[in-house]
């Protein structure tokens, strides 16, 4: 990754938006949709973010420089080299929000990826998220151990699971699942044979296991691009270190 993706809360806060054309108008709509308050440059001292939608490049660059001097993070529309942050294409299933970014390389590409995702994701996906949030206390009571709780959720949310995000759910889906689910295994260790340095050559099963793993053990010859398919917070260790018992799902990556 070359950028750090973040979801920034701006409800009730001022955001500077400069420009009179459609590009600036689109940013104003985005800010207002997110609960922010659009203001001009005179109120920049109250803001932390700014969008510059000025068509003239020299004027846009000068405006961005002034705003940066005031300590704001600045996005200059359609000029990635002048941006400190970019805005992704959004799939909105409130409170589920999926952002597709290309680092400014191609807004069109991000748009068409978003359109594909829009067609895949159920309209009631947000209801599932709200159900999980409402059941947080019940989840902790049912699974006091954090590792077991994560394993149970992983199994339920996996493809074909009781809470598969791409399936159809009612308002009681989470409660029904909690009432009938059993205890997950305390730990599991899976060995995968990797024959290529290209992550596109991973099987679907391998990619899923990597995405769920709590710990990844790897041969020295495993490419970083493969290991990076694991969760960002997964522990990464070398197989040669010969670690002892590990909690949760452990995936071993071995060269073919």
C-alpha positions in Angstrom: 0.0 0.0 0.0 1.1 3.5 -0.7 -1.6 5.3 1.2 -3.3 4.6 4.6 -7.1 4.2 4.2 -9.1 5.9 6.9 -12.7 6.7 7.6 -12.8 10.3 8.9 -15.8 11.5 10.9 -16.8 15.0 9.8 -20.4 15.3 11.0 -20.9 18.8 12.4 -17.5 20.0 11.4 -16.4 22.6 8.8 -14.8 21.5 5.6 -13.4 24.0 3.1 -14.6 23.5 -0.5 -13.3 25.9 -3.1 -14.5 26.3 -6.7 -17.6 27.0 -8.7 -17.8 24.2 -11.2 -19.4 20.7 -11.2 -16.3 19.1 -9.6 -16.5 21.4 -6.6 -20.3 20.9 -6.4 -19.7 17.1 -6.3 -17.4 17.6 -3.3 -19.9 19.8 -1.6 -22.6 17.0 -2.0 -20.1 14.5 -0.6 -19.3 16.6 2.4 -23.0 17.3 3.2 -23.9 13.7 2.7 -21.3 12.8 5.4 -22.8 15.4 7.8 -20.1 18.1 7.3 -20.5 21.8 6.8 -19.1 23.4 3.7 -17.3 26.7 4.1 -15.1 29.0 2.1 -11.5 30.0 2.6 -12.2 32.7 5.2 -13.3 30.0 7.6 -10.4 27.7 7.0 -9.0 28.3 10.5 -12.0 26.3 11.8 -11.4 23.4 9.4 -9.0 20.4 9.1 -9.9 19.2 5.6 -10.2 21.1 2.3 -11.2 20.3 -1.3 -10.0 22.5 -4.1 -12.1 22.3 -7.2 -10.7 25.3 -9.1 -10.2 24.6 -12.8 -7.2 26.9 -13.4 -4.1 24.8 -12.4 -2.1 27.8 -11.1 -5.0 29.1 -9.0 -5.7 25.6 -7.6 -2.0 25.1 -6.7 -1.9 28.5 -5.0 -5.1 27.8 -3.0 -3.8 24.4 -1.9 -0.5 26.0 -0.7 -2.4 28.6 1.4 -4.6 26.0 3.0 -1.7 23.7 3.8 0.1 26.6 5.5 -3.0 26.8 7.8 -2.5 23.2 8.7 -5.3 21.6 6.6 -5.1 18.4 4.7 -5.9 19.2 1.0 -7.5 17.4 -1.9 -7.1 19.1 -5.3 -9.7 17.6 -7.6 -8.3 15.7 -10.6 -4.7 16.6 -9.7 -3.3 13.6 -7.7 0.2 15.1 -7.5 -1.2 18.0 -5.4 -3.4 15.8 -3.1 -2.6 14.8 0.4 -5.6 12.6 0.4 -7.9 11.2 -2.2 -11.7 10.3 -2.0 -12.7 6.8 -3.0 -15.7 5.5 -4.8 -18.2 4.4 -2.2 -20.6 1.5 -1.8 -23.0 2.6 1.0 -24.9 0.0 3.0 -25.1 2.1 6.1 -23.4 1.5 8.5 -21.3 -0.7 6.1 -19.2 1.6 3.9 -16.9 0.1 1.3 -14.3 2.4 -0.2 -12.6 1.7 -3.6 -9.5 3.8 -4.2 -6.8 3.8 -6.8 -4.6 6.5 -5.2 -5.7 8.9 -7.8 -4.6 6.7 -10.7 -8.1 6.3 -12.2 -11.4 7.5 -10.8 -13.2 5.7 -13.7 -11.7 2.4 -12.7 -12.8 2.9 -9.0 -16.2 3.8 -10.2 -16.7 0.6 -12.2 -15.4 -1.6 -9.4 -18.0 0.1 -7.2 -20.7 -0.6 -9.7 -19.8 -4.3 -9.7 -19.8 -4.4 -5.9 -23.2 -2.6 -5.8 -24.7 -5.4 -7.8 -23.3 -8.1 -5.5 -24.1 -6.7 -2.1 -27.6 -7.1 -0.6 -29.5 -4.0 0.2 -30.0 -5.2 3.8 -26.3 -5.7 4.5 -26.5 -2.7 6.9 -29.2 -4.5 8.9 -26.8 -7.4 9.5 -24.1 -5.0 10.7 -26.6 -3.3 13.1 -27.7 -6.7 14.4 -24.1 -7.6 15.2 -23.6 -4.2 16.9 -26.7 -4.7 19.0 -25.6 -8.2 20.0 -22.1 -7.2 21.1 -22.9 -7.8 24.8 -24.5 -11.2 24.1 -21.5 -12.2 21.9 -19.2 -11.4 24.8 -21.4 -13.3 27.2 -21.6 -16.3 24.9 -17.9 -16.3 23.9 -15.9 -14.6 26.8 -12.6 -15.7 25.2 -11.7 -13.2 22.4 -10.1 -15.8 20.2 -13.1 -18.1 20.4 -15.4 -15.1 19.7 -13.5 -14.2 16.6 -13.5 -17.8 15.4 -17.2 -18.1 15.9 -17.8 -15.0 13.9 -15.4 -16.0 11.2 -17.3 -19.3 10.7 -20.7 -17.6 10.8 -19.7 -14.8 8.3 -17.9 -17.1 5.9 -19.4 -18.1 2.5 -22.4 -20.4 3.3 -22.2 -19.6 7.0 -25.2 -18.7 9.1 -24.5 -14.9 8.7 -23.0 -15.0 5.2 -22.9 -11.2 4.3 -24.1 -12.1 0.7 -27.1 -14.1 2.0 -30.5 -12.9 3.0 -31.2 -12.1 6.7 -34.0 -11.2 8.9 -33.9 -8.8 11.9 -33.5 -11.9 14.2 -30.7 -13.6 12.2 -27.9 -12.8 14.7 -30.0 -13.8 17.8 -31.1 -17.0 16.1 -27.4 -17.8 15.3 -26.3 -17.1 18.9 -29.1 -19.4 20.2 -28.0 -22.4 18.2 -24.2 -22.0 17.6 -21.7 -24.3 19.4 -18.3 -23.6 20.8 -15.6 -23.3 18.1 -12.2 -25.1 18.4 -9.7 -23.3 20.7 -7.0 -23.4 18.0 -6.4 -24.8 14.6 -3.2 -25.2 12.5 -3.3 -25.6 8.7 -0.3 -26.1 6.4 -0.5 -24.7 2.9 1.9 -25.5 0.0 2.8 -22.4 -2.0 4.1 -22.9 -5.6 4.2 -19.4 -6.9 5.3 -15.9 -5.7 2.2 -14.4 -7.4 -0.8 -13.9 -5.0 -3.1 -14.3 -8.0 -2.1 -18.0 -8.1 -3.5 -18.6 -4.5 -6.4 -21.0 -4.5 -9.7 -19.6 -3.1 -9.2 -21.8 0.0 -5.7 -20.5 0.6 -6.7 -16.9 0.2 -9.6 -17.4 2.7 -7.4 -19.1 5.3 -4.8 -16.4 5.0 -7.5 -13.7 5.4 -8.7 -15.4 8.6 -5.4 -16.4 10.2 -4.4 -15.1 13.6 -0.7 -16.2 13.0 1.2 -16.9 9.8 4.3 -19.0 9.8 6.3 -19.0 6.6 9.3 -20.4 5.0 12.1 -17.9 4.2 11.4 -18.3 0.5 7.7 -17.2 0.7 7.2 -13.9 -1.2 6.1 -10.9 0.8 3.2 -10.4 -1.6 1.8 -13.8 -0.5 2.2 -13.0 3.2 0.6 -9.6 2.8 -2.7 -11.4 1.9 -3.0 -12.1 5.6 -4.9 -9.8 8.0 -3.0 -6.7 8.7 -3.0 -7.5 12.5 -2.0 -11.2 12.1 1.2 -12.2 13.8 3.9 -13.1 11.2 6.7 -15.5 12.2 9.3 -17.6 10.4 8.8 -21.3 10.4 12.5 -21.8 11.3 11.8 -20.1 14.7 9.8 -23.3 15.6 7.2 -21.6 17.8 5.2 -23.7 20.3 1.5 -23.8 20.8 -0.3 -20.9 19.2 -3.8 -19.7 19.9 -6.4 -19.3 17.2 -6.0 -20.1 13.5 -2.4 -20.7 12.5 -1.5 -21.0 8.8 1.9 -22.5 7.8 3.2 -21.4 4.4 5.6 -23.9 2.9 7.4 -23.8 -0.5 6.4 -26.5 -3.0 
